[in-house]
Amino acid sequence: MYKKLIFIGLVLFITVLGAQEQVRYAGFCFSGNYSDIPDSYRYTNQLMSRENKNGLKLLEQEFFQYFNQNSEFGNFKLVFSDADTKYAMAFTMIRENVDIEHLSDITKLIYNLGFSLYILDFDEMRVLQSYPIKVAYLDIVKGNLKTNSDAVTDMIVDTIHSLMQQQVMKNLSTRIPDINLQQSGTLSMKVSEVIFSDQAREVISSFPGGEAAYANLIANQATESLAFDLNVSMLPFSKDYTGQKMSLAFSDATVQNFVIPPASYDLKITIDKFYKALNSEKGNEQLYIYGAYTNVSLFDSDLGDVYWDQEVKHGATKYAIKGQVVDDFANYNEVLLATVSQTLVESLAKDKKLMRDKKGKKGVIRRCQNF
């Protein structure tokens, strides 16, 4: 009898260990109201109308098949039926920006696409976690394209489709094992604010969409790196501090409104300045140093406690030919993105107080990690 009890207990223990949380796949959707999709996502909306040979929406079916073949995440399994679970995952498009520039006999098409994998609680209609993914692509085409022509529109739609297949899905495949459902007792973090100094504001003035769009880009870059590289449970960045709500528009014209709950800890990122200097010169070749200086504060907004407040900076060298027109903004943008995705993450990970104190007590970062 005693041996039987031990055996039964062992079987139950193994079963519990092997049990995986189930998360329902909610489909592909857009961030925002359904009526705004044709304007906010002009090209992807046209892509969504395309059908496969079976008469089904092509893009929706491609993502369904992709996640069906890649359903094993870090600590949960994606299911595709009405499973008995309150959790769901939606793959969401949050940004579509295509800029077209004409330069003598060529046309530049600059693609900036943003996506996020949201884990949602449908019982409480809350956003639990955000895993942003961005895609940037530059296409150079000979000739001065007529931007409003059907041919150019079709070309852009085809390019976005190709980017989703070749970059988004490919990048996701390497990231899926790092995507974890928030565990009971795990706290959350969020980029609550992105602030620009006057000097930084001048540098980003040419960014499509202006300061608000660029703040969103930086916040999502930091959110992506903290979520994937530090396994921190991150909530999405929201510019609306009063509402803290997010609307998701699905392909069947339904719109679901989700609450973004207050985070346990907030990150404030201040972009202080950009830096450029000529480092060396040899013949017609010049070596420049580009840098970005930020200040990052990690705090509890309810209690007012500040746990980390430091300067975070990053620099990189760039070669140029004398007389060459250099795209300074592209270089500034590159070092700033590296600042919040690499240097910031490394700095937080190295801070022992944020991980565990001398007595082994969990620090702020460790309390938010999905282990």
Buried (B, 14 or more C-beta within 10 A) or exposed (E): EEEEEEEEEEEEEEEEEEEEEBBBBBBBBBBBEBEEBEEBBBBBBBBBEEEEEEEEBBBBBBBBEBBEEBBEBEBBEBBEEEBEBEBBBBBBBBBBBBEBEEEEEEBBBBBBBBBBBBBBBBEEEBBBBBBBBBBBBEBEEEEEBEEEEEEBBEBBBEBBBEBBEEBBBEBBEEBBEBBBBBEEEBBBBBBBBBBBBEEBBEBBEEBEBEBEBBBBBBBBBBBBBBBBBBBBBBBBBBEEEEEBEBBBBBBEEEBBEBBBBEBBBBBBBBBBBBBBEEEEEEEEEBBBBBBBBBBBBBBBBEEEEEBBEBEBBBBEEBEBEEEEEBEBBEBBBBBBBBBBBBBBBBBBEEBEEBBEEEEEEBBBBBBBBBE
